[in-house]
Amino acid sequence: MKQSVENLQAIVNAAEIRTVNIQSFLKIVKKYTEPTELTPAILREFMEKVVVHAPGKSSGHRVQRIDVHNTFIGEIDLSPEYSKYEKETAA
């Protein structure tokens, strides 16, 4: 019973953190509802970091993985698009 309460508390705490992060992200988004250009200031507010991995060659094509970590949200998994590109270029 005690462990069950602790597990539920951990779930609630994680949900509260996600809520705060989403609210913080939405606050930034509302500042830029209709940007006319992508400026360094906008990028700094939205991006926590960008990780560029070493390039590789597959089927004679240069392929490079890039991980984008957004502020308050974390990493966006672009692997479906990456896989789609791989399939299109291999065909």
DOTIGU-693003 format. One record per residue: residue number from 0; z, y, x of N, C-alpha, C, O in turn; residue in three letters. Coordinates in Angstrom, 1 decimal. Each point is the difference from the previous one (the first is absolute). Layout:
<rs>
<r NUM <Z Y X> <Z Y X> <Z Y X> <Z Y X> 'ALA'> ...
</rs>
This chain:
<rs>
<r 0 <0.0 -1.2 0.8> <0.0 1.2 -0.8> <0.0 1.3 0.9> <-0.7 0.9 -0.3> 'MET'> <r 1 <1.5 -0.9 1.3> <0.1 1.1 0.9> <-1.3 0.2 0.7> <-0.4 1.2 0.2> 'LYS'> <r 2 <-0.2 -2.2 0.3> <-1.3 0.1 0.6> <-1.1 0.5 -0.9> <-0.9 0.7 0.4> 'GLN'> <r 3 <1.0 -1.2 -1.7> <-1.0 0.5 -1.0> <0.1 1.5 -0.2> <-1.0 0.7 -0.1> 'SER'> <r 4 <2.3 -0.2 0.1> <0.2 1.4 -0.2> <-0.5 0.8 1.2> <-0.7 1.0 -0.2> 'VAL'> <r 5 <0.9 -1.6 1.4> <-0.5 0.7 1.2> <-1.5 0.0 0.0> <-0.6 1.0 0.4> 'GLU'> <r 6 <-0.1 -2.1 -0.8> <-1.4 0.0 0.0> <-0.6 1.0 -1.0> <-1.0 0.7 0.3> 'ASN'> <r 7 <1.6 -0.6 -1.5> <-0.4 1.0 -1.0> <0.2 1.4 0.5> <-0.8 0.9 -0.2> 'LEU'> <r 8 <1.9 -0.7 0.9> <0.2 1.4 0.6> <-1.0 0.3 1.0> <-0.5 1.2 0.1> 'GLN'> <r 9 <0.1 -2.1 0.7> <-1.0 0.2 1.0> <-1.4 0.3 -0.6> <-0.7 0.9 0.4> 'ALA'> <r 10 <0.4 -1.5 -1.5> <-1.2 0.2 -0.8> <0.0 1.4 -0.6> <-1.0 0.7 0.1> 'ILE'> <r 11 <2.1 -0.3 -0.6> <0.2 1.3 -0.6> <-0.2 1.1 1.0> <-0.6 1.0 -0.2> 'VAL'> <r 12 <1.3 -1.2 1.4> <-0.1 1.0 1.1> <-1.4 0.1 0.5> <-0.5 1.2 0.2> 'ASN'> <r 13 <-0.3 -2.3 -0.1> <-1.3 0.1 0.5> <-0.9 0.7 -1.0> <-0.9 0.8 0.3> 'ALA'> <r 14 <1.1 -1.0 -1.6> <-0.7 0.7 -1.1> <0.3 1.5 0.1> <-0.9 0.8 -0.3> 'ALA'> <r 15 <2.1 -0.4 0.5> <0.4 1.4 0.1> <-0.7 0.7 1.2> <-0.5 1.1 -0.2> 'GLU'> <r 16 <0.4 -1.8 1.3> <-0.7 0.6 1.2> <-1.4 0.2 -0.3> <-0.6 1.0 0.3> 'ILE'> <r 17 <-0.1 -2.0 -0.9> <-1.4 0.1 -0.4> <-0.2 1.1 -1.0> <-1.0 0.8 0.2> 'ARG'> <r 18 <1.9 -0.6 -1.1> <-0.1 1.1 -1.0> <0.0 1.4 0.7> <-0.8 0.9 -0.2> 'THR'> <r 19 <1.7 -0.8 1.2> <0.2 1.3 0.7> <-1.3 0.2 0.9> <-0.5 1.1 0.0> 'VAL'> <r 20 <0.0 -2.1 0.6> <-1.2 0.1 0.8> <-1.2 0.4 -0.8> <-0.8 0.8 0.4> 'ASN'> <r 21 <0.7 -1.4 -1.6> <-1.2 0.3 -0.9> <0.1 1.4 -0.5> <-1.0 0.7 0.0> 'ILE'> <r 22 <2.2 -0.2 -0.3> <0.2 1.3 -0.5> <-0.3 1.0 1.1> <-0.6 1.1 -0.2> 'GLN'> <r 23 <1.0 -1.4 1.5> <-0.3 0.9 1.1> <-1.5 0.0 0.2> <-0.6 1.1 0.3> 'SER'> <r 24 <-0.1 -2.2 -0.4> <-1.4 -0.1 0.2> <-0.7 0.8 -1.1> <-1.0 0.8 0.3> 'PHE'> <r 25 <1.4 -0.9 -1.5> <-0.6 0.7 -1.1> <0.1 1.5 0.1> <-0.8 0.8 -0.4> 'LEU'> <r 26 <1.9 -0.4 1.0> <0.3 1.5 0.3> <-1.1 0.5 0.9> <-0.5 1.1 -0.2> 'LYS'> <r 27 <0.2 -1.8 1.3> <-1.0 0.4 0.9> <-1.4 0.0 -0.7> <-0.8 0.9 0.2> 'ILE'> <r 28 <0.5 -2.0 -1.0> <-1.3 -0.1 -0.7> <-0.2 1.2 -0.9> <-1.1 0.5 -0.1> 'VAL'> <r 29 <2.1 -0.1 -0.6> <-0.1 1.2 -0.9> <-0.3 1.3 0.7> <-0.7 0.8 -0.6> 'LYS'> <r 30 <1.0 -0.7 1.9> <-0.3 1.2 0.7> <-1.5 0.1 0.3> <-0.6 1.1 0.1> 'LYS'> <r 31 <-0.1 -2.3 -0.1> <-1.4 0.0 0.4> <-0.8 -0.7 -1.1> <-0.7 -1.0 0.2> 'TYR'> <r 32 <0.8 1.5 -1.4> <-0.7 -0.6 -1.1> <-1.6 0.1 0.1> <-0.7 -1.0 -0.4> 'THR'> <r 33 <0.2 2.1 1.0> <-1.4 0.1 0.1> <-0.3 0.7 1.4> <-0.5 1.1 0.0> 'GLU'> <r 34 <0.7 -1.9 1.1> <-0.3 0.6 1.3> <-1.5 0.2 0.2> <-0.8 -0.9 -0.5> 'PRO'> <r 35 <0.4 1.9 1.1> <-1.4 0.3 0.3> <-0.4 -0.6 1.3> <-1.2 -0.2 0.3> 'THR'> <r 36 <2.1 0.0 0.6> <-0.2 -0.6 1.3> <1.2 -0.8 0.5> <1.1 0.3 -0.4> 'GLU'> <r 37 <-1.3 -1.3 1.3> <1.0 -0.8 0.5> <0.5 0.7 1.3> <-0.7 -0.1 1.1> 'LEU'> <r 38 <1.8 0.7 -1.1> <0.5 0.8 1.2> <1.1 -0.8 0.7> <0.5 -1.0 -0.5> 'THR'> <r 39 <-0.3 1.3 1.8> <1.1 -0.7 0.8> <1.3 0.1 -0.7> <0.8 -0.9 0.1> 'PRO'> <r 40 <-0.5 2.0 -0.8> <1.3 0.1 -0.7> <0.1 -1.0 -1.1> <1.1 -0.6 -0.2> 'ALA'> <r 41 <-2.1 0.4 -0.6> <0.0 -1.0 -1.0> <0.2 -1.4 0.5> <0.8 -0.7 -0.5> 'ILE'> <r 42 <-1.6 0.4 1.6> <0.1 -1.3 0.6> <1.5 -0.2 0.5> <0.5 -1.1 -0.2> 'LEU'> <r 43 <0.1 2.1 0.8> <1.3 -0.2 0.5> <1.0 -0.3 -1.1> <0.9 -0.8 0.2> 'ARG'> <r 44 <-1.1 1.4 -1.3> <0.9 -0.2 -1.1> <-0.1 -1.4 -0.7> <0.9 -0.6 -0.4> 'GLU'> <r 45 <-2.2 0.1 0.4> <-0.2 -1.3 -0.6> <0.1 -1.2 0.9> <0.3 -1.1 -0.5> 'PHE'> <r 46 <-0.6 1.3 1.8> <-0.1 -1.1 0.9> <1.3 -0.1 0.9> <0.3 1.0 0.7> 'MET'> <r 47 <0.3 -2.1 -0.7> <1.1 -0.2 1.0> <-0.5 -0.4 1.3> <0.4 0.6 1.1> 'GLU'> <r 48 <-1.3 -1.5 -1.1> <-0.7 -0.4 1.3> <-1.2 -0.8 -0.3> <-0.2 -0.6 -1.1> 'LYS'> <r 49 <-0.7 0.5 2.1> <-1.2 -0.8 -0.1> <-0.1 -0.8 1.3> <0.1 0.5 1.1> 'VAL'> <r 50 <-0.2 -1.8 -1.3> <0.0 -1.0 1.1> <-1.4 -0.5 0.1> <-0.5 -0.6 -0.9> 'VAL'> <r 51 <-0.1 0.8 2.1> <-1.4 -0.4 0.2> <0.1 -1.2 1.0> <0.5 0.2 1.1> 'VAL'> <r 52 <-0.9 -1.4 -1.5> <0.0 -1.2 0.8> <-1.2 -0.1 0.9> <-1.0 0.7 -0.2> 'HIS'> <r 53 <1.1 -1.5 1.2> <-1.1 -0.2 0.9> <-1.2 -0.6 -0.7> <0.2 -0.8 -0.9> 'ALA'> <r 54 <-1.4 1.2 1.2> <-1.2 -0.5 -0.7> <-0.3 -1.4 0.4> <0.4 -0.5 1.1> 'PRO'> <r 55 <-1.1 -0.2 -2.0> <-0.4 -1.3 0.3> <-1.5 -0.2 -0.5> <-0.5 0.9 -0.7> 'GLY'> <r 56 <-0.1 -1.9 1.2> <-1.4 -0.2 -0.4> <-0.1 -1.3 -0.8> <0.5 -1.1 0.4> 'LYS'> <r 57 <-1.1 1.2 -1.6> <-0.2 -1.1 -0.9> <-1.4 0.0 -0.4> <-0.4 1.0 -0.6> 'SER'> <r 58 <-0.3 -2.1 0.8> <-1.4 -0.1 -0.4> <-0.9 1.1 0.6> <-1.0 0.5 -0.6> 'SER'> <r 59 <1.4 0.0 1.8> <-0.7 1.0 0.7> <0.3 1.4 -0.5> <-0.6 1.0 0.5> 'GLY'> <r 60 <1.5 -0.8 -1.5> <0.4 1.3 -0.5> <1.3 0.4 0.6> <0.9 -0.9 0.1> 'HIS'> <r 61 <-0.7 2.1 0.2> <1.3 0.5 0.5> <0.9 0.2 -1.2> <-0.4 0.7 -1.0> 'ARG'> <r 62 <1.6 -1.3 1.0> <0.9 0.1 -1.1> <1.3 0.5 0.5> <0.5 -0.4 1.1> 'VAL'> <r 63 <0.1 1.4 -1.8> <1.3 0.5 0.5> <0.9 0.2 -1.2> <-0.3 0.6 -1.0> 'GLN'> <r 64 <1.5 -1.1 1.1> <1.0 0.1 -1.0> <0.8 1.3 0.1> <0.4 0.4 1.1> 'ARG'> <r 65 <-0.1 0.3 -2.2> <0.7 1.2 0.0> <1.1 -0.1 -1.1> <-0.3 -0.3 -1.2> 'ILE'> <r 66 <1.5 0.5 1.6> <1.2 0.0 -1.0> <0.4 1.4 -0.3> <0.3 0.8 0.9> 'ASP'> <r 67 <-0.3 -0.4 -2.2> <0.3 1.3 -0.4> <1.4 0.0 -0.7> <0.2 -0.8 -1.0> 'VAL'> <r 68 <0.8 1.5 1.5> <1.3 0.0 -0.5> <0.2 1.4 -0.7> <0.0 1.0 0.7> 'HIS'> <r 69 <0.1 -1.0 -2.0> <0.2 1.3 -0.7> <1.5 0.4 -0.1> <0.9 -0.9 0.0> 'ASN'> <r 70 <-0.6 2.1 0.0> <1.3 0.6 -0.1> <0.6 -0.5 -1.4> <-0.6 0.1 -1.0> 'THR'> <r 71 <1.8 -0.6 1.1> <0.8 -0.5 -1.2> <-0.5 -1.2 -0.6> <0.7 -0.7 -0.8> 'PHE'> <r 72 <-1.9 0.2 1.1> <-0.6 -1.2 -0.7> <-0.1 -1.1 1.0> <0.3 -1.2 -0.4> 'ILE'> <r 73 <-0.6 1.5 1.6> <-0.1 -1.1 1.0> <-1.5 -0.3 0.2> <-0.9 0.8 -0.2> 'GLY'> <r 74 <0.7 -2.0 0.7> <-1.4 -0.4 0.4> <-0.8 -0.4 -1.2> <0.5 -0.7 -0.9> 'GLU'> <r 75 <-1.7 1.1 0.9> <-1.0 -0.3 -1.0> <-0.8 -1.2 0.6> <-0.6 0.2 1.0> 'ILE'> <r 76 <0.5 -1.3 -1.7> <-0.7 -1.1 0.5> <-1.5 0.2 -0.4> <-0.4 -0.1 -1.2> 'ASP'> <r 77 <-0.4 0.3 2.2> <-1.4 0.2 -0.2> <-0.8 -1.3 0.2> <-1.2 0.0 0.1> 'LEU'> <r 78 <1.9 -1.1 0.0> <-0.7 -1.3 0.4> <-1.0 -0.4 -1.0> <-1.1 -0.6 0.4> 'SER'> <r 79 <1.2 0.8 -1.7> <-1.1 -0.4 -1.0> <-1.3 0.8 0.4> <-1.0 -0.6 0.0> 'PRO'> <r 80 <1.1 1.9 0.2> <-1.2 0.7 0.4> <-0.5 -0.5 1.3> <-1.2 -0.1 0.2> 'GLU'> <r 81 <2.1 -0.1 0.7> <-0.4 -0.5 1.4> <-0.8 -1.4 -0.2> <-1.0 -0.2 0.6> 'TYR'> <r 82 <1.6 -0.7 -1.4> <-0.7 -1.2 -0.3> <-1.3 0.1 -0.7> <-1.0 -0.7 0.3> 'SER'> <r 83 <0.9 1.7 -1.2> <-1.2 0.2 -0.7> <-1.1 0.5 1.0> <-1.1 -0.4 -0.1> 'LYS'> <r 84 <1.5 1.3 1.0> <-1.0 0.5 1.0> <-0.4 -1.2 0.9> <-1.2 -0.1 0.3> 'TYR'> <r 85 <2.1 -0.8 0.0> <-0.4 -1.1 0.9> <-1.0 -0.9 -0.7> <-1.0 -0.4 0.6> 'GLU'> <r 86 <1.2 0.2 -1.9> <-0.9 -0.9 -0.8> <-1.4 0.7 -0.1> <-1.0 -0.7 0.1> 'LYS'> <r 87 <1.0 2.0 -0.4> <-1.3 0.7 -0.1> <-0.8 0.0 1.3> <-1.2 -0.1 -0.1> 'GLU'> <r 88 <1.9 0.3 1.2> <-0.7 0.1 1.3> <-0.5 -1.4 0.5> <-0.9 -0.1 0.7> 'THR'> <r 89 <1.6 -0.9 -1.2> <-0.3 -1.4 0.5> <-1.2 -0.5 -0.8> <-0.7 -0.9 0.4> 'ALA'> <r 90 <0.5 1.4 -1.6> <-1.1 -0.5 -0.9> <-1.3 0.5 0.4> <-1.0 -0.3 -0.6> 'ALA'> 
</rs>
